[in-house]
Amino acid sequence: MRIFLAVTTMVLPMALGACAFQRAQQATDAQTKMIGMSKEQVLACMGPPAAKAVEGATEVWSYNSGNGATVSSAAVVAQRGFASGVGTSSSRFCTVNVTMMNGSVSRMNYIGPTGGLLTEGEQCAFVVQNCLK
C-alpha cells in the first residue's frame, strides 16, 4: 500500500504538469496558426467574444479564458522552538485578444497571469484549442 501511495504521489503531479505544458504549446501554436483565419472561422471555433473594439478596418475581439487555477505556496521557518509561516496564492487566467484587419486575423496576444514560469500561456489554450483542430 505504501508503494502505491508513493508512486501515486509522484506520478499524479507529473501528469498534471504535462497537461499544463501541452496547453502552453497549444496557446503558442494558436498565435501563428490562426493568422489569416476569417471572422466566421473565429466565431465557429471560439464563439462570440466577450468584448469588441472597432477602429476603421481593424477589430479586436477579446475572450476570457482559463480554468480558474489557483496556485499556492507556503514557507515555514522554525527557529528555537518557534515557527512562523508565510503563504501566497494567485489565480491564473488569460484574456485573448484577436486582432483582425479587413476581416481576417492579423495578430493574437495574451494578457494576464497566463501560466507558470515554464507554462506561459497555458490558461489561454482553453479558448483557442478548438481552432487548432
N, C-alpha and C positions, 0 to 999 in steps of 0.2 A: 504494500500500500504506500509506503514512504517513497519508493522509487517512482511509482505512478504520479504521486503528488509533485515530486521534484521535477520530473520530466514535463508535466503539465505546466508547472510554474515557469519553466524555461521556454517551452515551445509556444505557448499562447502569446506572450508579448512579442516574440519574433514574427508570428503570423500576422498579428495586428499591425506591426511595423511595416511588414511587407505590403500590406494593403495601402498604407499611407504613401509609401514610395511609388506604388502603381498609380494612385490618384495624382500625385505630384507630376508624374510623367505624362499622364493624360492631359493635365492642365497646360503643361508646356507644349505638348503636341498641338493642342487646340489653337494656340496663339499663331501657329503657322498654317495649319491645315484648314482653318476656317476663313482665311483670307480669300476673297473672291466670291464667297457664298452670297446668294441673293437674300433680300429681306424675307422672302417667302420661305426659303430654306431655313433661315434662322428661326423664324416663327414655328416652323414644323418641328425642329429638334430642341428648341429651348423654351418655346411657349411665349406668351406675351410678356414684355418687360415690365418691371416694377415701376420704371420711370423712363421718360423720353425727353430729349432736348434736341431742338432743330435750329440750325443756323444755315440758311441758304440750302445748298445741296448736301450739307453734312448733317447727319443724325447720330446721336449717341443714345443707345439703348442700355439701360442698367438693369442688372439682375442681382438678386441676393442669393448667395449660395453658402452651403455649409451644413454640417450635421450637428451643430451645437456642441462640438467637443470642447471640454474644459480641461486644461492642463494644470495640474497642481504640483507643487514641490514644497518640501519642508526640510528644515535643518534643525537639529537638536544639538546643543552644546552642553556637555556635563562637565562640571568642574567643582572639586571639593565638596561633593555631596549635593550640589545644587544643579538644576537643569533649567535651561531656557530654550525656547524654540521660536522659529520664525517660519511662517508659511506664506506662500503666494499662490494665486490662482488666476488664470487668464482664459478667456473664451476665444476660440478661433472662428473666423468667418471670412467671407470674401464677397466683395462687390465686383462683379464682372461688368466692365464697360465695353460694349461692342460699338466701334465707330464705323459708320457707313458713309461712303461718298458715292453719289449717283446711284444709290440703290444696292450697293454691294459692300461687303465687309472689307475695310481697308486697315483696320487695327483692332487688337484686343488687348486690354490691360486689366490688371487685377489690383484691387485696393483692400487694405485691411491686414489684420494678423492672419495670413492665409495658411500658415503651417509652421512646422518646426524648422530648425536650423538646416536639416538635410531634406526636408519635405516641403519646401516653399511652394505655395500654390495648391497644395493638396485639397484645401477646402473649396477651391474653385471648380474642381472636377465634377462635383455633384450636379452642376447646372450645364456643363459643356459636354459631358460624356456621351449623351445621345447624338451629338453632332459628329462624333468620330466613328460611328458605325457605318 
